[in-house]
Structures are given as C-alpha cells and as structure tokens.
Amino acid sequence: MSGLSGLHRLGWIALLLPVAASAQAVPKASCRSTDKIETGLQGETTQAEVTSGANKSAVTCNADLVGQVQGEGTSWQLAAWKNCAYYDQANNSTKPVQPGTVVVDVTDPAHPVITDHLADASGAMIDPWESLKVNAKRQLLGGAQQPGPGFAIYDISGDCRHPVLKSSVVLPGSKGHAGQWAPDGNTYYVTTITNAPSLVAVDTSDTTNPKVFMQYTPPSGTNAIFHDLEFSKDGNTAYVTIIGGFGNQAPGTNGLLILDVSDIQSRKASPAIRIVGQVTWDDGSVIAQNALPTTIAGKPYILFTDELGPNLEGAGAAKAACAAGKSVNGFPRLIDISDPTKPTIVSKLQLEMSDVAHCTQALASIATTGTTPFGPGNPIFGHSCHYCNVDDADDATIAACSCFSAGMRFFDIRDPKNPKEVAYYKPPAQGTKTLPGSQYWTFAGAGFDHPVDWAPAKPSFPKDRGMTSGDVWFTTQDNGFQVAKLSVNLRPHGGCSSIDGLGATALLGLLTFLRRRRRAPVG
C-alpha cells in the first residue's frame, strides 16, 4: 500500500518524539505465534541449541523461506537484475565442481535454478569477492579479481540468465577486493585494501575496452585503507568506508569518508578527488564495510555497516574491548548527511549481541559457536552486519541486513532515531556438509561441524533488481541462494505496515476522527 507511505510517516511524526542516539540494542521484534523464535539474546545461537540439534532448523520471526538453491555454497556477495541473481563462490584449494560466479534464474521464486557459471580469462569472476555489482542503467555485471588485476564486464540486458562477456582485462595497479559502478555505468571504481592506490577508477564507457582513468591514494593523515563504496545519484559524490583499528591503523579512525569525485564523472583531463566530510568512531567496530545512501522521510542518510569488531585481532582483543565498554561485534548505524561536510550519527542498529550491556555473554556465546582454525575463542566475524539494503532508496522504510551468525535481520527505519527490529531469518546450520564454494567452509576447513551459517552478502529488494513486486533475495555461505517473504504487516511498499500495533486502517480512522473533531463547532 505504497500510497499510504506518507501517511505512515505522518503517524511516526505525530506519535513519536525524537531521542538522542542510543548505545542500547534496538527493541525486539514481535513475532507470530507460528514462528520458531530465538531462545537467547538477539542474534544468538545458544550452546543449548547446538547441543540439542535445534540449530539444524531455521529460526524465524515474521519471515518465511519461499525458495532456495544451495549449490556448492557462496562467497561474499550477491548481485541481481530482473529475474536473475548472481553470486560468487570461494576460490580455494578444494575447488567447486563448477568454479566461478553462479547465475540463478528466479522466475519461479519457489524453485530457483542455476543456469550458468561465469569464469573469464582474467580470473575476475572466479571469486570477485565483494566487487560483484550490477549497473541498472546500462544493465551490466562487473567484478574485479581478488586479490589481483583482473576485471570483467558482462552484458545482462538480453537474457540475464546467460550473461554475455564484453571484456576480460588486466588493470595495471589494481588489486581487487570491493568496488562499485557509478550510477551512469560509465565508470567502475575498484577498491584495493591490500595496497596503494586505494581507489582505481576504470573508464567503462566502452565496455569492450575498459581502461584505468585514475588511481588515487588519500593524502597523508587520512586513513588510506578503503573498503567498499557507494555513490550519489549524479555520480559526483562517493561514500567510502575507511578501515581503522586494524593492522597499522590507529583506533578511532574507522568510519565514513565523503569524497567529491566530480572530476572523474566529468572526465577532466587532470582529475582531482577532494575530501568533503568525514566521521569516525571507536566503539568496538574496527573494519568498516559499506556506506549505502538512502532517503528516509525526505531526508538523506547513510546506512552504514561495520564488518566486525576487535575479534580479528584475537580473543584477547575482544575481551579487552568488553572490559573497555566496547562492542565485540560490528553493527549498522544511520548517519545524517544533510550537511555532507558534517555527517552525524543519529542511531545504532544494535542487536543484543552487539550491546555492551551483554558483552560478556555475547563474547562467551560467539566463542563457543564461532570457533574456527583461527583459534578457540576467536569468533572472527561473530554477529557483525556485513551489508544492508533498503526496500526503496528514495523512501526507505525497511532495512535488511546480513549479519553473519545472526542471519538476516530486518529493521523498521521510518523513524531514523528510533529504529526497531521487526523480523529475522536464521538459516539452518549445515554441520559437516562439504561445500567447497562456501567461504565459511573454506575458513573452517573440511570436517568442522558448523554450528551456524554466515550471512554476508548485500540482500536484494524488488526495486534493487528493477522490479516492482517480489520478495527479498539473499545468500548465506552454507545454505546458498534463498528467497524469503516478509509478513504482510511488514511490507510498507507491498502491503500494509503496522506501526506499534496500530495498523494503517486504524491510523487512518484515528486521523479522520481527530480531523472531524477539530472541525466540529464548540459548545
């Protein structure tokens, strides 16, 4: 009932008072009586669930699985266009039977079918890591080799089930990891976190002959490790995630960097990149991941995700973070960019597993359910939220976030200062199943009994794939590609959305009553 979206916003304005950003967990979702809900903290898989085998069944709240194709497991990213999905697979010594990026036909959401595997000569599509992205305007699929100079472009404008290779090249100076298209599709930006330059701008105006247009490393004194990035609609502004508190980076330098890239967009002969604004933090998150621009109730925000907390540095660092009152997991946050020179954090989308009030319990839980060959008690990614997406970038109401061991989490963000969780879906643990395309399987090694699954990739709503109706698409590394349907009460752009239990019809009736009362004669 998209026509009521403005009315919903009015309801929020009328019924809620804004509050300051909170370090506490968001309110829990109110689930259906038929759901199999979490028994521990928000996002947690408890040791009791692992011991009893309950973790081998999906955990649900206001979200239902529609269809799935597991394949050989998935890597870090999901891209989508029309009725097609694209996900990468791990590139390890135990190769998938069919290596490369997987193409899925989702014409029938209940029965998705693998139709192709992409493996170009440059090696880009063997595992493009987090760089696998679709450009909607030109209907192109692109990806950069991890960790190498390969780069490939595919045309998906015809039969998206069988992309057509346009180019497979080597980009001098590039060492791919993540990346994104400019909205017009004429530039692809590769971020190279393991070496300088930090950013490689590739001219893709001729898809058969992409060329490096500019290489950029930030000036001295600015965090030079870029992760992923997104763009304003005109392509003139880049929203870049910068990594802090990791390796040789100082604590407190993790955060958002806003760049003016208009010289690249306009193809100036001697382009320069200028820093517009920046905001950083030191609340436990150490590796920034993605900065998604979106509009909520007419105001511009960044929906920001942090890949993890201090766990990468080992169990000792995680325990020290707890003692210092910091989270052991990365979590999303909403950043107001009304003034891009002074981006301001307005709220944190924290689960209880990221709330410092539950830090000791969270650390103990992720240590017992997240052990890998990195060492007992080292939870690595834990319950951090790697990527988020929104139902409508121009009028966002629901955010879907892939939160590793916590699964898929859904938040109502209509009031940016007071987000709340409204749904979740945690897929079943796959135990010791051999899945050579899964990065989790690669990290853990053959024979490790997976107590959870990892949800890392950017989910896709209908508008994200050029559609006007449909369900949420996502991947988890052991369970593969999945389609889920949210409860009708949680679909503001495809159903009637409830507001604190007050449905759209009831809200409309209340506002009509109040309006009539104002007009009635006094006495």
TIPA-679730 format. One line per 5 residues: number of its first residue (from 1); their letters; for each residue y, z, x of C-alpha. Coordinates in steps of 0.02 Angstrom, whole numbers, plus 50000, padded with zeros to 5 digits. Layout:
# TIPA-679730
NUM = a = Y/Z/X; ... $
//
This chain:
# TIPA-679730
1 = msgls = 50000/50000/50000; 50124/49942/50132; 50262/49933/50002; 50264/50123/49996; 50284/50147/50185 $
6 = glhrl = 50471/50176/50168; 50438/50300/50028; 50313/50390/50139; 50446/50406/50273; 50569/50474/50144 $
11 = gwial = 50439/50602/50096; 50422/50658/50275; 50609/50673/50297; 50627/50770/50135; 50481/50888/50160 $
16 = llpva = 50479/50924/50347; 50605/50997/50467; 50603/50934/50647; 50546/51055/50781; 50551/51053/50970 $
21 = asaqa = 50410/50978/51072; 50261/51096/51074; 50132/51131/51207; 50004/51178/51074; 49863/51075/51001 $
26 = vpkas = 49904/50966/50852; 49839/51025/50681; 49656/50986/50650; 49602/50851/50530; 49546/50900/50355 $
31 = crstd = 49377/50814/50344; 49271/50756/50199; 49127/50862/50136; 49007/50722/50188; 49065/50717/50369 $
36 = kietg = 48968/50785/50517; 49110/50880/50598; 49138/50958/50769; 49074/51136/50790; 49178/51183/50942 $
41 = lqget = 49356/51152/50997; 49445/50990/50951; 49361/50855/51054; 49222/50966/51121; 49036/50934/51128 $
46 = tqaev = 48963/51107/51145; 48818/51159/51254; 48726/51213/51096; 48742/51036/51027; 48673/50964/51189 $
51 = tsgan = 48529/51089/51194; 48481/51057/51013; 48499/50868/51025; 48636/50863/50894; 48741/50765/51018 $
56 = ksavt = 48623/50617/50992; 48701/50589/50820; 48878/50530/50785; 49011/50660/50744; 49129/50601/50608 $
61 = cnadl = 49286/50651/50513; 49367/50527/50393; 49297/50381/50492; 49136/50283/50467; 49044/50160/50578 $
66 = vgqvq = 49039/49987/50499; 48951/49886/50633; 48902/49888/50816; 48831/49783/50958; 48781/49889/51107 $
71 = gegts = 48739/49752/51231; 48718/49822/51407; 48866/49941/51392; 49050/49915/51427; 49182/49944/51560 $
76 = wqlaa = 49364/49997/51541; 49449/49875/51424; 49443/49788/51255; 49549/49639/51201; 49544/49548/51034 $
81 = wknca = 49605/49396/50940; 49572/49344/50760; 49385/49372/50729; 49340/49388/50914; 49327/49535/51033 $
86 = yydqa = 49319/49533/51223; 49259/49675/51333; 49219/49690/51517; 49060/49758/51596; 49034/49861/51752 $
91 = nnstk = 49008/49771/51916; 48881/49874/52011; 48727/49853/52120; 48617/49853/51964; 48696/49701/51884 $
96 = pvqpg = 48693/49673/51697; 48566/49540/51648; 48714/49436/51592; 48863/49487/51701; 49045/49453/51659 $
101 = tvvvd = 49162/49481/51513; 49073/49484/51346; 49133/49386/51194; 49091/49454/51021; 49103/49365/50854 $
106 = vtdpa = 49158/49494/50723; 49167/49375/50575; 49046/49494/50490; 49107/49668/50544; 48941/49744/50492 $
111 = hpvit = 48846/49628/50607; 48948/49583/50763; 48861/49456/50875; 48880/49420/51062; 48921/49235/51082 $
116 = dhlad = 48971/49211/51264; 48991/49285/51438; 49139/49240/51549; 49113/49237/51737; 49237/49123/51826 $
121 = asgam = 49228/49069/52008; 49371/49183/52065; 49273/49336/52010; 49412/49394/51894; 49304/49405/51739 $
126 = idpwe = 49155/49488/51823; 49246/49652/51792; 49434/49635/51761; 49444/49824/51743; 49599/49865/51639 $
131 = slkvn = 49683/49695/51658; 49586/49607/51519; 49725/49562/51396; 49764/49436/51259; 49931/49350/51234 $
136 = akrql = 49955/49322/51047; 50094/49193/51054; 50003/49067/51164; 49829/49131/51120; 49773/49159/51299 $
141 = lggaq = 49650/49280/51376; 49685/49334/51554; 49616/49451/51684; 49632/49498/51868; 49492/49537/51988 $
146 = qpgpg = 49460/49721/52029; 49492/49751/52171; 49532/49576/52234; 49647/49424/52221; 49552/49329/52085 $
151 = faiyd = 49642/49283/51924; 49583/49184/51773; 49657/49116/51612; 49559/49061/51458; 49620/48969/51304 $
156 = isgdc = 49564/49055/51142; 49670/48952/51022; 49522/48846/50965; 49352/48928/50943; 49388/49104/51004 $
161 = rhpvl = 49201/49135/51013; 49191/49017/51161; 49350/49030/51267; 49397/48877/51370; 49433/48909/51555 $
166 = kssvv = 49606/48844/51604; 49616/48911/51781; 49524/49020/51906; 49629/49052/52061; 49664/49169/52207 $
171 = lpgsk = 49833/49256/52204; 49898/49298/52379; 49944/49481/52394; 49861/49530/52231; 49729/49664/52218 $
176 = ghagq = 49695/49679/52033; 49671/49836/51931; 49775/49828/51772; 49903/49706/51702; 49988/49632/51551 $
181 = wapdg = 50064/49472/51483; 50249/49453/51448; 50263/49426/51259; 50303/49240/51277; 50145/49212/51380 $
186 = ntyyv = 50238/49130/51524; 50213/49275/51645; 50067/49388/51683; 50100/49546/51782; 49962/49618/51892 $
191 = ttitn = 49974/49800/51947; 49890/49839/52112; 49869/50028/52128; 49774/50023/52292; 49902/49931/52398 $
196 = apslv = 50080/49864/52409; 50154/49768/52324; 50139/49873/52166; 50176/49728/52049; 50136/49543/52060 $
201 = avdts = 50224/49431/51934; 50124/49271/51902; 50206/49117/51826; 50082/49060/51693; 50193/48932/51606 $
206 = dttnp = 50068/48802/51667; 49903/48885/51625; 49809/48761/51735; 49910/48809/51890; 49966/48992/51889 $
211 = kvfmq = 50071/49042/52040; 50143/49203/52109; 50327/49208/52064; 50374/49378/52136; 50297/49528/52223 $
216 = ytpps = 50380/49697/52200; 50368/49869/52278; 50487/50004/52214; 50622/50068/52332; 50592/50218/52443 $
221 = gtnai = 50596/50381/52348; 50519/50307/52192; 50335/50332/52154; 50260/50167/52214; 50090/50182/52131 $
226 = fhdle = 50095/50085/51968; 49953/50089/51842; 49968/49990/51680; 50122/49921/51592; 50189/49851/51428 $
231 = fskdg = 50346/49754/51380; 50489/49745/51258; 50479/49602/51133; 50601/49495/51232; 50505/49523/51394 $
236 = ntayv = 50660/49587/51484; 50604/49769/51498; 50442/49835/51572; 50373/50007/51529; 50270/50057/51681 $
241 = tiigg = 50158/50206/51708; 50177/50288/51879; 50043/50398/51956; 50087/50569/52026; 49998/50720/52098 $
246 = fgnqa = 49859/50609/52166; 49823/50562/52346; 49988/50566/52440; 50093/50576/52282; 50191/50736/52252 $
251 = pgtng = 50156/50842/52097; 50281/50811/51958; 50301/50625/51996; 50180/50570/51860; 50264/50482/51715 $
256 = llild = 50360/50335/51642; 50468/50210/51736; 50575/50086/51637; 50617/49926/51731; 50736/49782/51699 $
261 = vsdiq = 50632/49626/51734; 50751/49502/51653; 50771/49404/51816; 50586/49363/51810; 50592/49324/51625 $
266 = srkas = 50737/49202/51651; 50663/49134/51815; 50811/49171/51925; 50798/49093/52097; 50816/49259/52188 $
271 = pairi = 50749/49386/52061; 50776/49572/52072; 50698/49715/51975; 50812/49859/51927; 50765/50036/51875 $
276 = vgqvt = 50835/50080/51704; 50765/50254/51672; 50626/50374/51715; 50545/50533/51653; 50408/50630/51743 $
281 = wddgs = 50308/50789/51712; 50196/50916/51796; 50096/50994/51653; 49922/50954/51716; 49917/50765/51697 $
286 = viaqn = 49907/50677/51866; 49865/50494/51829; 49974/50403/51704; 49886/50261/51615; 49982/50163/51481 $
291 = alptt = 50154/50159/51400; 50149/50073/51230; 50318/50032/51149; 50320/50059/50962; 50441/50091/50820 $
296 = iagkp = 50421/50241/50705; 50534/50255/50553; 50654/50131/50631; 50670/50220/50799; 50597/50161/50967 $
301 = yilft = 50466/50264/51056; 50338/50251/51194; 50163/50310/51151; 50109/50367/51324; 49935/50408/51388 $
306 = delgp = 49877/50501/51544; 49705/50457/51611; 49658/50630/51672; 49710/50799/51732; 49681/50876/51903 $
311 = nlega = 49492/50852/51890; 49489/50703/52008; 49535/50821/52148; 49383/50929/52111; 49332/51082/52011 $
316 = gaaka = 49440/51194/52120; 49597/51097/52074; 49552/51106/51890; 49529/51294/51898; 49693/51312/51992 $
321 = acaag = 49779/51211/51856; 49710/51329/51725; 49774/51478/51822; 49945/51396/51834; 49954/51369/51647 $
326 = ksvng = 49923/51181/51654; 49805/51072/51555; 49641/51013/51632; 49648/50851/51531; 49774/50712/51514 $
331 = fprli = 49842/50684/51339; 49957/50566/51243; 50140/50602/51212; 50280/50520/51114; 50437/50478/51213 $
336 = disdp = 50603/50434/51129; 50682/50282/51215; 50834/50264/51102; 50931/50284/51264; 50819/50195/51392 $
341 = tkpti = 50917/50274/51535; 50864/50446/51475; 50689/50438/51398; 50647/50603/51313; 50477/50678/51271 $
346 = vsklq = 50477/50732/51088; 50295/50784/51063; 50124/50800/51143; 49968/50741/51054; 49855/50877/51123 $
351 = lemsd = 49681/50919/51065; 49622/51098/51086; 49527/51037/51239; 49697/50998/51318; 49787/51153/51255 $
356 = vahct = 49823/51278/51393; 49780/51416/51268; 49598/51358/51278; 49600/51307/51461; 49460/51418/51525 $
361 = qalas = 49344/51374/51381; 49386/51190/51397; 49352/51191/51583; 49184/51276/51559; 49135/51154/51422 $
366 = iattg = 49179/50994/51513; 49094/51059/51670; 48928/51081/51580; 48936/50920/51479; 49026/50809/51602 $
371 = ttpfg = 48936/50835/51767; 48915/50677/51872; 48865/50640/52052; 49043/50689/52099; 48977/50866/52091 $
376 = pgnpi = 48927/51004/51969; 49077/51075/51881; 49184/50921/51915; 49220/50848/51743; 49312/50693/51808 $
381 = fghsc = 49392/50614/51653; 49345/50755/51536; 49428/50732/51367; 49583/50640/51426; 49650/50499/51317 $
386 = hycnv = 49648/50336/51415; 49728/50213/51293; 49810/50224/51122; 49861/50091/50997; 49953/50094/50830 $
391 = ddadd = 49921/50016/50661; 50089/49923/50664; 50200/49916/50818; 50353/49885/50707; 50317/50027/50586 $
396 = atiaa = 50186/50141/50661; 50104/50274/50555; 49932/50298/50633; 49889/50307/50818; 49710/50279/50876 $
401 = cscfs = 49668/50349/51047; 49515/50326/51157; 49486/50498/51231; 49333/50486/51345; 49212/50627/51298 $
406 = agmrf = 49314/50670/51143; 49281/50497/51070; 49402/50405/50957; 49543/50513/50890; 49665/50464/50753 $
411 = fdird = 49837/50542/50731; 49969/50533/50596; 50132/50499/50692; 50252/50465/50548; 50346/50621/50599 $
416 = pknpk = 50353/50594/50789; 50400/50775/50822; 50254/50841/50722; 50100/50731/50748; 49936/50788/50674 $
421 = evayy = 49756/50734/50691; 49683/50652/50536; 49515/50580/50591; 49391/50561/50733; 49231/50471/50777 $
426 = kppaq = 49120/50526/50922; 48975/50406/50951; 48801/50472/50988; 48752/50516/51166; 48634/50387/51240 $
431 = gtktl = 48537/50505/51354; 48447/50415/51495; 48452/50240/51422; 48475/50106/51555; 48645/50023/51528 $
436 = pgsqy = 48699/49931/51686; 48856/49863/51601; 48920/50039/51566; 49043/50116/51688; 48983/50288/51634 $
441 = wtfag = 48805/50238/51678; 48871/50172/51844; 48964/50334/51882; 48820/50448/51831; 48678/50346/51905 $
446 = agfdh = 48508/50299/51836; 48410/50442/51758; 48561/50554/51721; 48549/50620/51543; 48717/50576/51466 $
451 = pvdwa = 48768/50721/51352; 48915/50621/51281; 48986/50444/51286; 49151/50390/51363; 49285/50307/51256 $
456 = pakps = 49412/50224/51374; 49473/50057/51304; 49626/50012/51202; 49573/50005/51019; 49625/49860/50908 $
461 = fpkdr = 49702/49868/50735; 49711/49711/50625; 49890/49667/50675; 49842/49679/50857; 49721/49535/50832 $
466 = gmtsg = 49831/49427/50721; 49753/49484/50558; 49823/49566/50401; 49670/49664/50349; 49516/49737/50428 $
471 = dvwft = 49452/49889/50520; 49480/49975/50687; 49387/49897/50834; 49345/49996/50991; 49219/50011/51132 $
476 = tqdng = 49133/50158/51212; 49044/50133/51376; 48867/50176/51321; 48875/50126/51138; 48961/49959/51165 $
481 = fqvak = 49072/49870/51039; 49100/49959/50873; 49192/49934/50709; 49249/50085/50609; 49331/50108/50440 $
486 = lsvnl = 49454/50248/50409; 49452/50344/50247; 49560/50257/50118; 49678/50406/50115; 49720/50375/50299 $
491 = rphgg = 49768/50192/50290; 49956/50182/50259; 49954/49993/50289; 49796/49956/50193; 49776/50097/50069 $
496 = cssid = 49867/50250/50003; 49908/50378/50134; 49908/50562/50090; 50049/50674/50151; 49992/50854/50174 $
501 = glgat = 49881/50831/50023; 50020/50753/49919; 49962/50576/49878; 50079/50427/49859; 50066/50430/49668 $
506 = allgl = 50105/50615/49661; 50250/50594/49783; 50321/50451/49680; 50308/50559/49523; 50394/50705/49608 $
511 = ltflr = 50539/50598/49670; 50557/50518/49497; 50562/50690/49416; 50695/50751/49538; 50798/50594/49513 $
516 = rrrra = 50793/50613/49323; 50837/50796/49337; 50993/50755/49438; 51048/50631/49305; 51019/50749/49158 $
521 = pvg = 51177/50824/49076; 51215/51003/49120; 51205/51136/48982 $
//
